[in-house]
Amino acid sequence: MTLDKPEEYHTIFEHTGTAMALIDADHTLLKVNQEFVRLTGFSKADIEGNLDWTNFIHKDDKQLLLQRHEQRMHSTGTPPTSYEFKFVDRYNKTHHVHLTITFMASSRRSIVSLIDITEHKQHQLMLERRLTLERIIAESSQNFINATDKEIDTAIYRVLQAVGLFSGADRSYVFMFSEDEKTMSNTHEWCAEGVSPQIDMLQELPVLEFPWIVEELQAERNINIADLNDLPAAAAAEKEILGAQDIQSLAIVPMLYTGRLRGYMGFDSTRKQTAWGEEDFLLLRTIGNAIINAYMRCKLEHQLLQSHKMDAIGRLAGGIAHDFNNILATIQGNSQLLAYSECMSDKEKEILDTIIHSTESGSSLTRQLLAFSRDEPLSTEIINADTIITKSRQMLERLLPQEITLHTHHDSADSRIKIDPIQLEQIIMNLVLNSVDAMPEGGDITIHSSRTHMSPSSLINGNEVIAGKYLLLQIQDNGHGMSRETADKAIEPFFTTKPPEKGTGLGLSSVYSTVRQNSGYMEINSHLGKGTRIDIYLPLVE
């Protein structure tokens, strides 16, 4: 079939269903159809003979298209006649289009046909995005399954980096809640190049300062804020804190373990506004679940190992203490008998006094070992813990160096617990003196007591916590702090980083043993260069 009349060509041009244009050699748009008008947003009168074809080419693609045009005009090379590029309309909206071009050498003009493939491209990008996230999930899940306690931190960092790079986020991170759910800390962080880390400034933040975020996460809702100004009025506190960090957008997913909110994973954008899709959040939740399951598994395995180790050391310490005590009793008894002898020289009496003094020190040491091994009878009574804390402070203030300042805070009038008061004094004394040793240049020590409630799903040092109300006794210093490896060994008998003349290494282990004897729990929170906080949980008497 042939077309003989110009109007027939005109009809095809107008109603072909694709955007078509006739372009002059100097890029002027000579004639366009209605589909081209619809694509651009301009009228025919605005376009034909007035606008340049290059006005509609995105800056990223302009150089390449001009280069291909020159090749056609001068018959150099073989430029493609069909390809994709980004098309910009009157409203500066970008469309992905597929172009087919026919160059008419005789007239030096070109006819282009454009198909808007933006929607198809978006679906393709969404599919690629989903496949990439699924690949990250698969790889990270495999890493988490095989990760040991020492490898878990690296595995978490890698997945934060992978998702951060993939999404274009400036910062990705994990926060974990403390066992009493009063504070939260940034435990893992990845930052894009040029973005300042925040992790050191985001430790032990009071949960009460983030009421809206915590409430949303406890309700198991995702947080998707494309613009910080979209935060509701209830999030005024969060808006101020996030704004101070130059955060423009954020996405947060809760991380739950055994039905309890343990932490959350988040992504911040500080240099642009970013929106996450609902499908993205489904995959982010999967990653968050993998992280918290692996983290808690490693934590529980580590705590269980420590618990078994302490039980074994406790039994060993108890057996040694009994035998050692018998030996000391013999030495001590005979030394005391010798002391009554009248035929000893002054030098011999001096040596004997040294022996007696040494056996008394040895007896004190065995008493600590027996307490550690839980082989000493307890004499408990109901006491007000804050009264003992006040009494201990008065005694400690006379012993502490001038460079050390001791503070005490009581958050509750009712702090009744059942314990031997001497034991509580020893706990406070041991922990405060440990803090003193960690601050040779001076510093602050705080003794803080408050009431708290522990849920049945809480775990401290491998011990499943009995649900109920507890006195939380915290001794905190701003001394040298401990590495994670040192903190893990800190409650082992005779382990110490101090020189021999400074201590036996039984202070923390005897505290731990005393706390466990009284149905309590102890947790060490320490960071090198930032100090140490020991948390003691003792059951309250109602």
Secondary structure, DSSP 8 states (H G I E B T S, - for coil): ----SHHHHHHHHHHSSSEEEEE-TTSBEEEE-HHHHHHH---HHHHTTTSBGGGGB-HHHHHHHHHHHHHHHTT-S---SEEEEEEE-TTS-EEEEEEEEEEETTTTEEEEEEEE-HHHHHHHHHHHHHHHHHHHHHHHHHHHHH--TTTHHHHHHHHHHHHHHHHT-SEEEEEEE-TTSSEEEEEEEEE-TT----GGG-SSEEGGG-HHHHHHHHTT--EEESSGGGS-GGGHHHHHHHHHTT--EEEEEEEEETTEEEEEEEEEESSS-----HHHHHHHHHHHHHHHHHHHHHHHHHHHHHHHHHHHHHHHHHHHHHHHHHHHHHHHHHHHHHTT-SS--HHHHHHHHHHHHHHHHHHHHHHHHHHHTT-S----EEEEHHHHHHHHHHHHHHHS-TTEEEEEEE--S--EEEE-HHHHHHHHHHHHHHHHHT-TT-EEEEEEEEEEEE-TT-EETTEE---EEEEEEEEEE-SS---HHHHHHTTSTT--SS-GGG--S-HHHHHHHHHHHTT-EEEEEEETTTEEEEEEEEEB--
